[in-house]
Amino acid sequence: MYGVLAFQLYNWHYFLAELLNGLTLGSLYALIALGYTMVYGVLKLLNFAHGDVFMVGAYIGWFVLNALGSPSAPVLPLVPLLLLAVLASMAGCAGLGVTIERFAYRPLRRAPRIAPLITALGVSYLLEQSATLLWGANPREYNLFELRNGELYHTITIGNLTIQYAQILAIGSAVLLMVALTLFVERTRTGKAMRAVSFDTEAASMMGIDIDRVIMVTFLIGSALAGAGGVMWGVVQSSLNPYMGFGVGLKAFTAAVVGGIGNIFGAMLGGMLIGLAETFTAGYLTSVFQDLIVFSILIVFMLVRPTGLRGAPVLQKV
């Protein structure tokens, strides 16, 4: 065992491969963390049902792929096939997110903070059990290795580093969506309204901003990103089941906190950090310690820097 560990420690090829795997996994966490950070930034709500919205998105992508002939006999070329799966998942999850906000969270907006938090856990359990009843508890596989002779998993070699197209797709999608979200928040009227609501809801309302619409758009965008993350998870990890949303969502929430919840770039940075921590733990130690290391990082940040890497310090009036 120690000989294998020593070999791994001094093998740069192994290190680079694990680094790439960590960035790929971190990209998936980042896509989900963006939804957490958006909702918290605007509404100061921890939407623990968000992970199960991601799970629903993964299933929507699976159903679309199979409706279009399945990976073994697709009726469309690779790019439009995956694009349709992603768009359908984003649309379905956006509708689900808006529905959750309208009927589960909006009536509790003026209630004590504990009420929407408990409701979020209830919605999470509802989505999980509904998926189990509708689609069964057994895992399903994307089986994209069968798609066009596995061309999605063909590789590019740079020196001694081998990169799959699927990994490039996952990382590129996360970066592209983060940039698009940043531009939306900073340069559009709705984005500026979202920032105004996040600073002071009452003042924004007095200035004529429709608070309900802004919050609805926030849930719509955050849930759509979770849908895209669900399809990318299926592309990279292949397997999905109705119970995966809670565990993956909890790690994405950890990524949002570590990066600075409420900060878009922070969510991306936190996702990459958590993905790298999980991958390097499994690669150099054992997968048994993955969750231990990830949530230890969360505890350390809560004790040492509760605002996260990119979060602004909270100003208190005295």
Residue pairs with C-beta under 8 A, 6 or more apart in sequence:
5 284
7 14
8 14
8 15
8 283
8 284
9 284
12 160
13 160
13 161
14 283
16 160
16 161
17 161
17 162
18 279
18 280
18 283
18 284
19 276
19 279
20 161
20 163
20 167
21 167
21 279
21 283
22 272
22 275
22 276
22 277
22 278
22 279
22 280
23 167
23 171
23 272
23 275
23 276
24 167
24 170
24 171
24 236
24 275
25 236
25 275
25 278
25 279
26 255
26 271
26 272
26 273
26 274
26 275
26 276
27 170
27 171
27 173
27 174
27 175
27 232
27 271
27 272
27 275
28 170
28 174
28 229
28 232
28 233
28 236
28 237
28 248
28 271
28 275
29 248
29 251
29 252
29 255
29 270
29 271
29 272
29 274
29 275
30 174
30 178
30 252
30 255
30 267
30 268
30 270
30 271
30 272
30 275
31 173
31 174
31 177
31 225
31 226
31 228
31 229
31 232
31 271
32 50
32 51
32 54
32 225
32 226
32 229
32 248
32 249
32 252
32 255
32 271
33 252
33 253
33 255
33 256
33 259
33 267
33 268
33 270
33 271
34 177
34 178
34 181
34 222
34 225
34 264
34 267
34 268
35 47
35 50
35 53
35 54
35 97
35 221
35 222
35 223
35 225
35 226
35 252
36 46
36 47
36 50
36 222
36 252
36 253
36 256
36 261
36 267
37 256
37 259
37 260
37 261
37 262
37 263
37 264
37 266
37 267
38 181
38 194
38 218
38 221
38 222
38 264
39 45
39 47
39 50
39 218
39 219
39 222
40 46
40 47
40 256
40 261
40 262
41 194
41 198
41 261
41 262
41 263
42 194
42 197
42 198
42 214
42 215
42 218
43 105
43 109
43 215
43 218
45 105
45 116
45 117
45 120
46 117
46 120
46 253
47 105
47 120
47 222
48 117
48 120
48 121
48 124
48 249
48 253
49 100
49 104
49 120
49 121
49 123
49 124
49 127
50 222
50 223
50 226
50 249
50 252
50 253
51 124
51 226
51 245
51 246
51 247
51 248
51 249
51 250
51 252
51 253
52 123
52 124
52 127
52 128
52 131
52 245
52 246
52 249
53 93
53 96
53 97
53 100
53 127
53 223
53 226
53 227
53 245
54 93
54 226
54 227
54 229
54 230
54 233
54 245
54 248
54 249
54 252
55 127
55 128
55 131
55 230
55 240
55 242
55 244
55 245
55 248
56 92
56 93
56 96
56 127
56 131
56 227
56 230
56 245
57 89
57 90
57 92
57 93
57 226
57 227
57 228
57 229
57 230
57 231
58 89
58 230
58 231
58 233
58 234
58 240
58 244
59 131
59 135
59 140
59 230
59 240
60 85
60 88
60 89
60 92
60 93
60 227
60 230
60 231
61 85
61 86
61 88
61 89
61 142
61 227
61 230
61 231
61 234
62 140
62 142
62 234
62 240
64 84
64 85
64 88
64 89
65 71
65 74
65 81
65 85
65 142
65 144
68 74
68 75
68 76
68 81
68 84
69 75
69 76
70 143
71 142
71 143
71 144
71 145
71 146
71 147
72 143
72 146
72 147
74 81
74 147
74 148
76 84
78 147
78 148
78 151
78 152
81 147
82 169
82 231
82 235
85 231
86 173
86 227
86 228
86 231
86 232
89 227
89 228
89 230
89 231
90 224
90 225
90 227
90 228
91 224
91 227
92 227
93 223
93 224
93 226
93 227
93 230
94 220
94 221
94 223
94 224
94 227
96 223
97 219
97 220
97 222
97 223
97 224
97 226
98 216
98 219
98 220
98 223
100 123
100 219
100 223
101 215
101 216
101 219
102 216
104 119
104 120
104 122
104 123
105 116
105 119
105 120
106 212
106 215
108 115
108 116
108 119
109 116
124 245
124 246
124 249
127 245
128 242
128 243
128 245
128 246
129 242
131 242
132 242
132 243
135 242
137 241
137 242
137 243
138 241
139 239
139 240
139 241
140 239
140 240
140 241
141 238
141 239
141 240
142 234
142 235
142 238
142 239
142 240
143 238
144 150
144 152
144 153
144 166
144 234
144 235
144 238
145 153
145 238
151 165
152 164
152 165
152 166
152 169
152 235
153 164
153 165
153 166
154 164
154 165
155 162
155 163
155 164
155 165
156 162
156 163
156 165
156 168
157 163
166 235
166 236
167 236
169 232
169 235
170 232
170 235
170 236
173 228
173 232
174 232
174 268
174 271
175 268
177 225
177 228
178 264
178 265
178 267
178 268
181 221
181 225
181 264
182 264
182 265
184 190
184 191
184 221
185 191
185 194
185 195
185 264
186 192
190 214
190 217
193 204
193 209
193 210
193 214
194 214
194 217
194 218
196 203
196 204
196 207
196 209
197 204
197 209
197 211
197 214
197 215
198 262
201 211
204 211
204 214
205 211
230 240
233 240
233 248
234 240
251 274
251 278
251 294
252 271
254 270
254 274
254 294
254 295
254 297
254 298
255 267
255 270
255 271
255 273
255 274
255 275
256 266
256 267
256 270
256 308
257 270
257 298
257 301
257 302
257 308
258 270
258 273
258 274
258 297
258 298
258 301
258 308
258 309
259 265
259 266
259 267
259 268
259 269
259 270
259 271
259 273
259 308
259 309
259 310
259 311
260 266
260 267
260 270
260 307
260 308
260 309
260 310
260 311
260 312
261 267
261 308
261 311
262 311
263 308
263 310
263 311
265 310
266 308
266 309
266 310
266 311
269 309
269 310
270 308
270 309
273 297
273 309
274 294
274 297
277 293
277 294
277 297
278 290
278 293
278 294
281 287
281 289
281 290
281 293
281 294
282 290
301 308
307 313
307 314
